[in-house]
């Protein structure tokens, strides 16, 4: 019976299925590019901030880069679990050897290497864990972008508030200047008072211009996060709400260890290295090689063959083979196990470092929130009201002629500094909320309430 090449290949496939199961493998788990939902974030009932964050999450190039890297990692899974390509060899005899059933003209052989049982599964598990790490890094990048958007947004809120305060002070100084000019015209005031008020007004306007320049930089940073041209104007930002929060540090640390994306990535890196250790321990195990060969045989043409041809005259030969690799380089395999074990220890150390970093970040953000909240209360309840009262008293005394313009300017500058400090503290407080949210990896302050 003649055996065709197609029959040989079919026989080899059957042998592969019998010895090793299907030669294809699906990814172990999720689909390539499937990403977990990013960590939740608080918008503090600010619709403008919510829109800016959503736009940044959709358009930010760094997030897009991380997402594409994650998709690429998922495509590594079918590569890691695939079998090596088979080899095909062709033999042609220059002088065909004569056999009992006829001359052998050549042959075709197909061989397939099969990694030892479990190696492909371990490689797939490692590739899956690496893809999960990339997913966690996408979540980390998203969380970082949300924090950066909030930082830029609240910096703009401070700058807009500071510019408004400076302009109000400039208007007030112009009013004082008019009053001083009237007193000078009446002979009850000094020209020097007018000059000092003009100089103070110029200083305030210069300070306002510096604040406007800082706003340009903050606006450009926020536009970059949204992948917009740097010169695109943004409307004025104002503080809408200032959430009051209680700091339960132990609970917040636990939330950070559970939800922080870098902690999750570090934990998944440990899983990756555990898989590499298992794989390194399997590497010395021999791989299997199965094959099939087809050797076409011609009819006998010699005198004896023509006179009395054998019953299987010219019948092709077909054979199956199986072999194993010989792992002779034991030192190389042992070094591979030691390397994988060292990498696992390094991943464990990195995990502890990441957890400690989360604890430090929670501690720092909590302390800052407590400290800033106390200073805000001090400014709102004492410093700003006292500065306003002092300025009113100085205005009345200046109108009565009992104090000079320097006392009036001191009171005005004290009020300006108090108002600017309060605006700075409110911005710092909102940025500290964003830092706490970044530290715990989930929405804050909603989660705390």
C-alpha positions, 0 to 999 in steps of 0.5 A, a space after each residue: 500500500 502506498 502512503 501519501 505525504 498527507 497521510 504521513 502528516 495526519 499520522 503525525 498529528 494523531 501522534 501529537 494529540 495522543 502524546 500531548 493534547 491539542 497543539 494550540 492553546 488559548 490565553 490563560 484567562 482574560 482577552 488581550 487588552 482587557 483592562 480592569 476599571 481604574 480606581 475610583 476618584 472623587 470630584 467633590 461635586 465639581 462638574 468642571 473638575 469631573 469633565 476635565 478628569 474624564 477628558 484626561 483619562 480618555 486622551 492622556 498620551 501616558 495612559 494610552 501608552 500604558 494601555 498599548 503596553 498592556 495589550 502587547 503583554 496580553 498578546 504574549 500569552 498565545 506566543 508563550 503557550 504555543 508549540 515550537 514550529 515543526 521541522 521538515 527534512 527532505 532526503 534525496 539519494 544520489 544513487 538510490 539504494 536497492 532494497 528487496 521491494 525496490 530502490 529508495 529514491 529519498 524521503 520526507 521526515 517531519 519532527 515536532 518538539 514537545 516541551 515536557 508536561 507543564 512547561 507550556 502551562 507555566 510559561 502561559 501563567 508567567 505571561 498572564 501574570 506579566 499582563 496582569 502587572 501591565 494592567 495594574 500599571 495602567 490603573 496606576 497611570 490613570 490614578 497618577 493622571 487624576 492626581 495631576 489634573 487635580 493638582 493643576 486644577 486646584 493650583 489654578 483655583 488658588 491663582 484665580 482667587 489670588 488674582 481676584 484678591 490682588 485686583 480688589 486690593 488694587 481697587 482699594 488702593 486707588 480709592 485710598 489714593 483718591 482720598 489722599 489726593 483730596 486731603 492734599 488738595 485741602 492742605 490736610 495731607 501730604 503729597 508723600 502719602 499719594 506717592 506711597 499709595 501709588 507705589 503700593 498700587 504698582 506693587 500689587 499690580 506687579 504681584 497680580 501679573 506674576 500670578 497671571 504668569 503662574 496661571 499660564 504655566 498651570 493652564 498649560 500643564 492641565 492642557 497637556 494632561 488632556 492632550 490639548 494645545 498649551 495655549 487653549 484657554 480655560 475659564 476661571 476656576 473657583 473653590 466650590 466645596 471643601 469637604 470635611 474629613 475625618 482621618 482614620 489612619 489605620 483604616 486608610 492604610 488598610 485601604 491603601 494596601 488593598 486598592 493602591 495600584 502599585 501595591 497590586 502590581 508589586 503583588 503580581 510581580 511576585 506571582 510572576 517570579 513564582 511562576 518563573 521559579 516553577 518554570 526554571 525547576 522544570 527546565 532540566 526535564 527532557 523535551 519530547 520529539 515525535 516524528 514521522 517519515 515517508 520514503 518513496 520506493 520505486 518498482 524493481 527494475 532488475 532481472 530478478 525483480 521483473 521475473 519474480 516481483 515480491 508481493 510488496 514490490 514498490 511499496 512506500 515505507 512509513 515510520 514513526 519516531 519518538 525521542 527525548 532531549 538530553 539535559 546535560 548542562 546541569 550547571 546552567 539549569 541550576 544557575 537558572 533556578 538560583 536566578 529565578 529564586 533571587 528575582 523572587 526575593 527581589 520582588 518580595 523586597 519591592 513589595 514591602 518597599 511599596 507597602 511601606 511607601 503607601 503607609 508613609 504617603 497615608 501618614 503624610 497626607 493625613 498629617 497635612 490635612 489635619 494641619 492645613 484644616 487647623 490653619 484654615 479655621 484659624 484664618 477664617 475665624 481669627 486672622 482674616 476677620 481681625 485683619 479686616 477689622 484692623 483695616 476698617 479701624 485704620 481707614 477711620 483713623 486715617 479719615 480723621 487724620 489721627 494716623 498717617 498713610 503708613 499705618 493704613 498701608 500696613 493694615 491693607 498689606 496685613 489683610 492682603 497677606 491673610 486673604 492670599 494665605 487663606 486661598 493658598 491653604 484652601 488649594 493646599 487642602 484640596 491637593 492634600 485630599 488628592 494626595 490621600 486619594 492617590 495613596 489609598 487608591 480609591 475615592 477620597 473623601 467619599 470612602 472615608 465617610 
